[in-house]
Amino acid sequence: MTDIIEIKELSKNFAKRKAVDQVNISIEAGEIFGLVGPNGAGKTTTMRMLVTLLKPDQGEILVGGYSVRTHPNDVRRQIGYMPDAFGVYNNMTVQEYLDFFGACYKIPREKRTSLIHDLLELVDITHRKDDMVDTLSRGLKQRLGIARVLIHDPSILILDEPASGLDPRARIEIRELLLEIARLGKTIIFSSHILADVAELCTRVGIMEGGKLAALGALEQLNAQMVPHRLIRIAMLNTILKEEAQAVLAALPGILTTRPQEGFNHTDRIGFEVDFKGSDDDLQKLLNSLVARGLPIVQFNEDMKNLEEVFMRATNGIVS
């Protein structure tokens, strides 16, 4: 696949503070790319330069081959941008709100009705089309915001903290919506401080700290680079002795240590935590080996707090 976005030696200063410092990122068409980092790391500033709201002091950004410096209008046609706190016009209904932005993008009136219907279906708020925008929950406003940024059919979505302030159910729903949009062929770039969402969604992750890009790659690559092992949780029916099961686990390739799982209180199961070193293929072989040995496996999953470890190590907060 070809790179749809190229960020080269990007820098931005505010007074004496370097908000973004020589960042280099290439993003392929169709990726879901996550940008994470602590507050003040430079994520939002990078995004604002990407969508042409800020001019870089140094470096270059190419979007679909167009420079944000010399061809900003060509860049904007390709991008739908939703900031962390996007504005809504509370004296409009949901349908009027989308119609207004459709008119701003010079979409003919006769096409806007069917387009708005399709977008409301996509984000699942058709039943609220006649409601006033200010009556919507934050989760529904986020859905409306995503519909708005899709109104001109951009190839790239730039979303700044799309799940910020949402309850767990709304977060899951937004996550599913982004996956559905990605299946339509859109490239999605989003920032988030919710690491579980990043781990669930992203093909690759960029971790920023102090304006610099501290780490870049697929989660599996970053894990291999920064985390010495993967934490696997395994549960079995208690038809086997705990000591016997632990001995079998300890003897298998790739397993560094094994121990009973803390806080595991199922009366009909036994649980273990395993420190494992290996790739996803190795992990599959481990599961196959357990099944082949007749162990009564009922749970086998990786603890995704590994992304937290990667994040802490990349931002110099090394965890023990």
N, C-alpha and C positions, 0 to 999 in steps of 0.2 A: 504493500500500500504506500501511497505517496503522502508526504508531509503537507498538511493543510495549513499549519501554523509553524512558523520558525521565529523563535525569540533568540536574538544574538547579542551578547555582551550588553544586556539591557541595564541601564542605571538611571536612578532618579534621586535628586537631593531636595530636601526641604530645609531651608536655612542651613544650619551646620550639620544636619542629620542626614545620613545616607539611607533613604528608605528602601531602595533596591540597588543592589551592588553586583553588576556584571553577571546577570542571570542568563543562562543558555538553556532553552528547552525547545524540542521539536515534538509536535503532536500530529499523529497520523489521522487521516480522515476516518471517521467511524469510531474513534476512541471515546471512552469515558475516562476523563483525566481528572484526578483529584489533587487539589492544592491545599496542603495543611501546614499549620504552624501556629505558634503562640500569638497572642495579640501583639501587634506592632511588628510582625515578622516581614511584612511587605506584600502579603497576598493581595489585598484590595488595591494597593497602588499598582501592582503588576497588572491586575485585571482592568483597571481604569485606563492604563496605557494601551492595553490590548484592544479595548473598545473605542479608542481615540478620544477619551474624555480628558486625558493628560498627555502632554508631549514628553517623550523621553529626553533626558539630558544627554545621554550617550546610548549608543547601540541602535538596534533596528528590530522591528517586528514586521514580518511578512504574513499576510493572511490571504490564502489562495493566490499567492504570488504578488499581491499588492502591498505596498508600504503604508504603514499607518502615518508616516510623515508626509508623503507626497500624494497619496491617493486615499485619503480618509473616507470619502464617500463610497468608493468601491469596497472598502473594508466594511463599512456600516451595512451595506446591502447584504452581506453574507452572515451578519451576526445578529442574534437576538440576545439582549442583555437585561438581566433582572438583578438590580442591586439588592443589598441586604434589606434596606428600607425603601421599597418602591412606592411612589405616590399613587393614590387612587382618588377618583373624583366621586365623593360620597353622594352627590345629588344626582347620580346616574344609576340606572339599572345595569345589571350585568351585561345585558345585550347592547344597551346604548354605549357602555364603556368600550366594548370591543368594536362596535361600529365606528366610534370616534377614532380609534387608532387605525382601523382599516381605511378610513377616509384620509388620515394623515399620511398613510403610505400610498395614497392615490389608487386604491383598489376600487374598481368600478362598483357603483351601488348595486347593480344587478347581480354581482358576484358575491357581495359581502354577506348577504343573508345565508346562503348555503355554506359559505366558508365559516361563518360564526357558528352555525349549527354543528358542523363537523368538529370544530375546535372544542365546543362545549361537550360534545359526546366524548372526545378524546380525554378531556380532563374530568369527565363525569360530574358536571354541574349543570346539565341541561335543565334539571328540575328547578334550578334557582335563577333562570335567565331573566325573569321579570322582577326579581328581588333587588332592592337597593343595595349598592355595594357596601355601604356602611353597616348593613345588618349581617354580613358574612363573618364567620369565625376566621381566625388567622390562617388556619389550614386551608379554608376555601378561598381566601384572598390569595394565598400562594398559588393555588391551582389556577385562579383567574390570571395571576401574573404570568404564569407559564403559557396560558392560552394567548395572552397579549404578545409575548415575545415571539410566538409562532405565527402571528397574523400575516407576516410578509414572507413566510416560508423560508427562513434562513437555513443555511447548511450547518451553522455553528450556534450553540447555545452557551452563553457565559452566565453562570448563576452564582451569585455571592451569598453563601450561607442559606441555601433554599430551605433547610429544615430548622433554621434557628427559631426558637420559641414555640415549637410545635410539641404537642403531647405525643406519647409513643405511638398511638394508633395513626395519627396524622403523618408522623414521620415515615412509618411503614408505607402508607398510601402514596406519599410523595416519591419514595424510593421506587415503588412499583411503577409509578407514572413515568419516571425518568428512564427506567428500563424499557418501557413500551415506546417512548420517543426514540431511544437509541435504536430500537429494532426498525424504525422507519428510515434509518440511515443517517441520522443526525450525529454530529460530533458534539459531545457535551464536556464542558470544562466547569467544574464547580469547586468552590472553597468550602471547607467545613471544619468545625472543631469537634464534630461527632465522629470519632474514629471508626466506630462500628459501621456507620453508613459508608464511609470511604472503603473499608474492607469489603463490604458487600457489593459495591457498585463498580469500583474502578478497575480498568485494565492496567493503568499505571498510576503512580503517585509521585508528586513532587513535594518534598518537605523543605519549608523555608525557615530560616532563623536569622535574625539580625540583618535582613535584606538580602542574604545570600541563599543560594540553593544548596541545602545541606545534604540532600540525598534525592535520587531520581531513579525510578524503575518500577517493574512489576513487584507486587507485594512479596511474591516468592523469592525474587532476586534480592530485595532489601532484607528479607529475613535471613537469607543465606549469608549476606555480607555482614550483618550487624548483630544477629541473635544466634548464639552458639547452638541452640536446640529449639525444637518445636514441642509445645506442650500438648499431649494427646490425652483425652479422657476416654476411658474404656469401662463399660459396665457389663457384668455377666449375671446370669441367674445363679443363685447360690446352691445350685446342684453340684457345684465343684468346691472343694476346699480352697479358702483364700490363699493359704500358703502354696498349694499346688499350682494355682493359677498364676501367682506372682512368680514362681520359679520358671514356669513356661515363658512368661513375658520376658523375664530378665535374660533368657538364653537366646532370644531372637535377634537377628542382625539389625543394627541401627538404633537399638534401644540402649541409652546411656544409663538411666536409672529408672526404677519403678517403685512406687509407694502406694499405700492405700489412700484413696481420695478423702480429703478432709471434709467433714460435714455431710458425708454420704450416709443417709439414714433410711434407705429402703430396706425393709425387712426381708424381701424376697430376692435382693440383688446384692452383689459386691462390686465396689467401684475402685478403679485405680487411676493414678496419674502417671504418665510415662513421658520422660524426656527423650525425644527422638531426633536423630540427625539423619536427614535424607530429603530427597525430592518428593513431589506428589506421587510419582511412579513408585518410589520406594515405600511410600505410605500405603499405597494400594496393595503392594506385595505383602506388607505387614498384616493387613486385614485378611488377605487371602490365606496367609499362613495360620492365623488364629482360627479361621473357619475350618481349614483342613485338619487341624489338630482336634477338632470336635469341641472347642470351647463354646459355651452357650452365650454368644455375644448378643446384647440387646442395645448397646449404645457404643458408638465409635465416632468421636468428633475432635476437631482441633480447637483449642481455646484461642479465640481471635484476639485475646489481649496481646498477642505477639506484635500487632501493629503499634500498641502502646509502647512496647519495649523498643521497637524500631524508632518510633517518634522520640522517645526519651534519649536514646543513644545518639540519634542524628542531631538533636538540639542540645547536646552536651549534658543532659541530665541523666547520666548513666545509672541504670538500675542494677541492683545486685542480683 
